[in-house]
């Protein structure tokens, strides 16, 4: 546990994470809370489904009655007032259509909310590896650590954490987990302030399960996949784009007036029908002439009415909530940049787009549209909206994206009551108690205490095959990624300074580049060394972040003698450059560095337990160099004949 930074008017308090806060409020743990909410949503969905079916049956009955009444009026010579019955039945049918659509929309919403809780339960049950959102599109082969630490891809940290519904939200979360964000270059004061602000925001959002449920449910109904509002936002942000001439409003009034007047006059014989044809043709010709000016505006917003209305609903969730965390209050402030309420502006835009999309009907597009200069008026309305509120739209969607990313971390926090928030300190240190790998299911995870005193310190991790060396290194790195993102970590305690991660763990050759596996590893090690040198030569006033290196089975692509010489040289240089980290190796000779540099290098190890031909591992970290190996024993167990002549 840790002492949280003071909140608004609150004294420091010791808590593990927001799961404990939620438990205090509901009297239930995260699993019970989700189970209860899921049962409620299923019950609500069942009731709505029954109601929708009943309305559908009623529609069928009313339609049949309408048809029967119409036939009776036409063939049975009923009194003329029987037409009132036909009108009444048709009106009832129309009302039932509207009600059915509304109930069906509510049903879809409840089913989406149901999926939110089902996925939360799946995450807690370790069944999250089948989720479709893997973040693979954000993976970069040359990234300093993402590939080695399983940040993106199948069975990745992103797949476990992500609950975003939009491309913007996914991008923000991916940036936090990969370190590709402005925080990489800010000074220490700003870095710690930003990460602590995220921690408070995550703590604030975690117990607000209903808000996170609504955000996920509404977002998932926008469209298939994760929509990217970027094209619309880029159009809206062009507030300095040339405006449509005001004279077009006069054209938009005069031409429809002439066309409608000639249509009425022609129908009563006051003017020849040719007058209407000429007026209609003139209106159509003007629209064609204006197409180059108004089409880009129309195309940017057309066919987005449903998405825009749902974005407005998502923004309303942020707008209407009362938050304690300053970071969330700042997101709310972004919604007021245009001088008007964001949801009101989005509702106004949604109305304009719904009018615009009426042109998708062929008869409307080619007959009614030209008569009333429909497209011109829609373009003018969109032009006015962009000038008034478009510049603020980017801020709205940025706020929504950050809310989604924070809600993802908050869900991770809520569902992991055994995790804790790290204590962020200015000293370059890494200290943890009961550190585990967050991607390993809780019942299989074995925690270990791990500590590195700071710059110029390293752990040499030795051990048998499959004993846990690589998992330890990944646990260190993955938890630092979570800590820097503002999320809780898989430990009972963590004290962490500002660090940047660089790894060399997974290495493969490349036929396309003609690169051997060993040469590929050398390139990664060179990158790590260059980062360490850059950190060592940082200018005064620059970030004091320490490089945290994680090197797995260093230089295992060459012979034992050269591997040991090279590994010793690389580790010595990293330590002398002021980096800190851990190196796993099978070369026990690398452990001699502890005696040569006792204040900088420390040996730790994992070992196996053997009873007869049965080998087991307890994955417990021990001090010193491992005293056993298991390669030959494993070969024998799998049936490889070791007999020699």
Residue pairs with C-beta under 8 A, 6 or more apart in sequence:
1 14
1 15
1 16
1 420
1 492
1 493
2 14
2 420
2 421
2 422
2 423
2 493
2 494
3 12
3 13
3 14
3 423
4 12
4 13
4 14
4 15
4 199
4 200
4 203
4 421
5 12
5 196
5 199
5 200
6 12
7 200
7 324
7 325
8 324
8 326
15 21
16 417
16 418
16 419
16 420
16 488
17 203
17 206
17 413
17 414
17 416
17 417
17 419
17 420
17 421
17 488
18 202
18 203
18 204
18 205
18 206
18 207
18 410
18 413
18 414
19 29
19 30
19 206
19 413
19 414
19 415
19 416
19 417
20 417
21 203
21 206
21 207
22 30
22 33
22 206
22 207
22 209
22 414
23 29
23 30
23 417
25 207
26 33
28 36
29 417
30 120
30 124
30 414
30 415
30 417
31 121
31 124
33 209
34 117
34 120
34 121
34 124
34 209
34 415
35 117
35 121
37 117
37 209
37 213
38 114
38 117
38 118
38 121
41 110
41 113
41 114
41 117
42 114
44 110
45 107
45 110
45 111
45 114
48 103
48 106
48 107
48 110
49 107
51 103
52 100
52 103
52 104
52 107
55 96
55 99
55 100
55 103
56 100
58 96
59 93
59 96
59 97
59 100
62 89
62 92
62 93
62 96
63 93
65 89
66 86
66 89
66 90
66 93
69 82
69 85
69 86
69 89
70 86
72 78
72 82
73 82
73 83
73 86
108 221
109 217
109 218
109 221
112 216
112 217
112 218
112 220
112 221
113 213
113 214
113 216
113 217
115 217
115 220
116 163
116 212
116 213
116 216
116 217
116 220
117 213
119 128
119 131
119 163
120 411
120 415
122 128
122 130
122 131
123 160
123 415
124 415
126 441
128 159
128 160
129 154
129 155
129 159
131 159
131 162
133 158
133 159
133 162
133 164
133 170
133 226
134 152
134 153
134 154
134 156
134 158
134 159
135 151
135 152
135 153
135 156
135 158
135 159
135 162
135 170
135 173
135 174
135 177
136 152
136 153
136 154
138 152
138 158
138 170
138 171
138 174
138 178
139 146
139 147
139 151
139 152
139 153
140 146
140 178
141 147
143 151
143 178
144 179
144 500
144 501
144 502
144 503
144 527
144 531
145 151
145 477
145 481
145 501
145 502
145 503
145 550
146 152
146 177
146 178
147 506
148 474
148 477
148 503
148 504
148 505
148 506
148 550
148 552
149 157
149 474
149 477
149 478
149 481
149 501
149 503
149 505
150 156
150 157
150 439
150 474
150 478
151 157
151 158
151 177
151 178
151 478
151 481
152 158
152 174
152 177
152 178
153 159
155 439
156 439
157 177
157 438
157 439
157 478
157 481
157 482
158 173
158 174
158 177
160 412
160 438
160 439
161 173
161 177
161 408
161 409
161 411
161 412
161 487
162 170
162 173
162 408
163 212
163 216
163 404
163 407
163 408
163 411
164 170
164 172
164 173
164 219
164 226
164 401
164 404
164 405
164 407
164 408
165 215
165 216
165 218
165 219
165 220
165 222
165 226
165 314
165 404
166 219
166 222
166 226
166 227
166 228
166 229
166 397
166 400
166 401
166 404
167 226
167 227
167 228
167 229
167 230
168 228
168 229
168 230
168 397
168 398
168 400
168 401
168 404
169 219
169 226
169 400
169 401
169 402
169 403
169 404
169 405
169 408
170 226
170 404
171 401
172 401
172 402
172 404
172 405
173 404
173 405
173 408
173 409
174 180
175 181
176 198
176 405
176 409
176 484
176 485
176 486
177 481
177 485
179 481
179 484
179 500
179 501
183 190
183 191
183 194
183 195
183 484
184 500
185 543
186 194
186 543
187 541
187 542
187 543
188 426
188 498
188 543
188 544
188 545
191 498
191 543
191 545
192 424
192 426
192 498
194 486
195 424
195 483
195 484
195 485
195 486
196 424
196 486
197 325
197 326
197 327
197 486
198 327
198 406
198 409
198 485
198 486
198 487
199 421
199 486
200 324
200 325
200 326
200 327
201 323
201 325
201 327
201 328
201 406
201 410
201 486
202 406
202 409
202 410
202 413
202 486
202 487
202 488
203 325
203 410
203 413
203 421
204 323
204 324
204 325
204 328
204 410
205 211
205 212
205 325
205 328
205 406
205 407
205 410
206 410
206 411
206 413
206 414
207 414
208 321
208 410
209 414
211 317
211 321
211 407
212 407
212 410
212 411
214 317
215 314
215 317
215 403
215 404
215 407
216 407
218 310
218 313
218 314
218 317
219 310
219 314
219 404
221 310
222 306
222 307
222 310
222 311
223 306
223 307
227 307
229 307
229 311
229 397
231 300
232 300
232 301
232 304
232 393
233 393
233 394
233 397
235 296
235 297
235 300
235 301
235 386
235 390
236 300
236 386
236 389
236 390
236 391
236 393
236 394
237 390
237 391
237 393
237 394
238 386
238 390
239 386
239 387
239 390
239 391
241 386
243 383
243 387
244 293
244 294
244 297
244 379
244 380
244 383
248 290
248 376
248 380
249 380
251 286
251 373
251 376
252 373
252 376
252 377
252 380
255 279
255 282
255 283
255 286
255 373
256 283
256 371
256 372
256 373
258 279
258 282
259 276
259 279
259 280
259 283
259 370
259 371
260 371
260 372
262 271
262 275
262 276
262 278
262 279
263 276
263 279
263 371
264 270
265 271
265 275
265 276
266 272
266 273
266 275
266 276
280 370
280 371
283 370
283 371
283 373
284 370
286 373
286 376
287 369
287 370
287 373
287 375
287 376
290 376
293 379
294 375
294 376
294 379
297 379
297 382
297 383
297 386
298 356
298 375
298 378
298 379
298 382
300 382
301 308
301 349
301 352
301 353
301 356
301 382
302 353
302 356
302 357
303 353
303 357
303 360
304 353
305 350
305 353
305 354
305 357
308 346
308 349
308 350
308 353
309 346
309 347
309 350
311 346
311 397
311 400
312 342
312 343
312 346
312 347
312 350
314 400
315 335
315 342
315 343
315 346
315 396
315 399
315 400
316 343
317 403
318 328
318 331
318 332
318 335
318 399
318 400
318 403
319 332
319 335
319 341
319 342
319 343
321 328
321 332
323 329
323 332
327 406
328 403
328 406
331 399
331 402
331 403
332 399
334 392
334 395
334 396
334 398
334 399
335 341
335 342
335 343
335 395
335 396
335 399
336 342
337 391
337 392
337 395
337 396
338 345
338 388
338 389
338 391
338 392
340 388
340 389
342 392
342 396
345 385
345 388
345 389
345 392
346 396
348 385
349 382
349 385
349 389
352 378
352 381
352 382
352 385
355 374
355 378
355 381
356 375
356 378
356 382
358 364
358 374
359 365
359 369
359 374
359 375
364 374
368 374
369 375
406 486
409 485
409 486
409 487
412 419
412 487
412 488
413 419
413 487
413 488
416 438
416 488
416 490
418 442
418 490
418 492
419 438
419 488
419 489
419 490
419 491
420 488
420 489
420 491
420 492
420 493
420 494
421 488
421 489
422 483
422 488
422 489
422 491
422 494
422 495
422 496
423 493
423 494
423 495
423 496
424 483
424 496
424 497
424 498
425 495
425 496
425 497
426 497
426 498
426 544
427 454
427 497
428 454
428 455
428 497
428 498
428 499
428 544
428 546
428 580
429 452
429 453
429 454
429 495
429 496
429 497
430 450
430 451
430 452
430 454
430 476
430 480
430 495
430 496
430 497
430 499
430 548
430 580
431 450
431 451
431 452
431 493
431 494
431 495
431 496
432 449
432 450
432 451
432 479
432 489
432 491
432 493
432 494
432 495
433 449
433 491
433 492
433 493
433 494
434 447
434 448
434 449
434 491
434 492
434 493
435 447
435 448
435 449
435 450
435 475
435 476
435 479
435 489
435 490
435 491
435 494
436 445
436 446
436 447
436 448
436 475
436 490
436 491
437 445
437 471
437 474
437 475
437 478
437 490
438 475
438 478
438 479
438 482
438 489
438 490
439 478
440 471
445 490
446 468
446 618
446 619
446 620
447 490
447 491
447 492
448 472
448 475
448 619
448 620
448 621
449 621
450 459
450 472
450 475
450 476
450 621
452 458
452 459
452 580
452 581
452 582
453 580
454 497
454 546
454 580
455 546
455 578
455 579
455 580
456 575
456 576
456 578
456 579
456 580
456 600
457 575
457 580
457 600
457 601
457 602
458 549
458 571
458 574
458 575
458 580
458 581
458 582
458 583
458 600
458 601
458 602
459 581
459 582
459 583
459 601
459 602
459 603
459 604
460 571
460 582
460 583
460 585
460 590
460 591
460 593
460 594
460 601
460 602
460 603
460 604
460 625
461 469
461 472
461 473
461 582
461 583
461 584
461 585
461 604
461 605
461 606
462 469
462 584
462 585
462 586
462 588
462 590
462 591
462 603
462 604
462 605
462 606
462 625
462 626
463 469
463 584
463 605
463 606
463 607
463 626
464 606
464 607
464 608
464 617
464 626
464 628
464 629
464 630
464 631
465 630
465 631
465 634
466 608
466 617
466 630
466 634
467 606
467 607
467 608
467 617
467 619
467 630
468 606
468 617
468 619
468 621
469 552
469 553
469 584
469 606
470 505
470 552
470 553
470 584
471 619
472 582
472 584
472 606
472 621
473 503
473 505
473 550
473 551
473 552
473 582
473 584
474 505
474 550
475 490
476 548
476 550
476 582
477 501
477 503
477 548
477 550
478 490
479 489
479 490
479 491
479 494
480 496
480 499
480 501
480 548
481 501
482 488
482 489
482 490
483 489
483 494
483 496
484 499
497 546
498 543
498 544
498 545
498 546
499 545
499 546
499 547
499 548
499 580
500 531
500 535
500 545
500 546
500 547
500 548
501 547
501 548
501 549
501 550
502 527
502 528
502 531
502 532
502 547
502 548
502 549
502 550
503 524
503 528
503 549
503 550
503 551
503 552
504 521
504 524
504 525
504 527
504 528
504 549
504 550
504 551
504 552
504 554
505 550
505 551
505 552
506 552
507 517
507 520
507 521
507 524
507 557
508 517
508 520
509 515
509 516
509 517
509 520
510 520
515 523
516 557
517 557
518 555
518 557
518 558
521 555
521 557
525 551
525 554
525 555
525 570
528 547
528 549
528 551
528 574
529 570
529 573
529 574
529 577
531 547
532 547
532 549
532 573
532 574
532 577
532 578
532 579
533 577
535 545
535 546
535 547
535 577
535 578
535 579
536 577
536 578
538 544
546 578
546 579
546 580
547 574
547 577
547 578
547 579
547 580
547 581
548 579
548 580
548 581
549 574
549 579
549 580
549 581
549 582
549 583
550 581
550 582
551 570
551 571
551 581
551 582
551 583
551 584
552 584
553 584
553 585
553 586
554 563
554 566
554 567
554 570
554 571
554 583
554 584
554 585
555 562
555 563
555 566
555 567
555 570
556 563
556 586
558 566
560 587
563 587
564 587
564 589
564 590
567 583
567 585
567 587
567 590
568 589
568 590
568 593
571 583
571 590
571 593
571 601
572 593
572 597
574 581
575 597
575 600
575 601
583 590
586 629
588 625
588 626
591 603
591 625
593 601
594 601
594 602
594 603
602 623
603 623
603 624
603 625
604 621
604 622
604 623
604 624
605 621
605 622
605 623
605 624
605 625
605 626
606 617
606 619
606 620
606 621
606 622
606 626
607 622
607 626
607 627
607 628
608 615
608 616
608 617
608 628
608 630
609 615
609 616
609 617
609 618
610 616
610 630
610 633
613 636
613 637
615 630
615 633
615 634
615 637
632 642
635 642
636 642
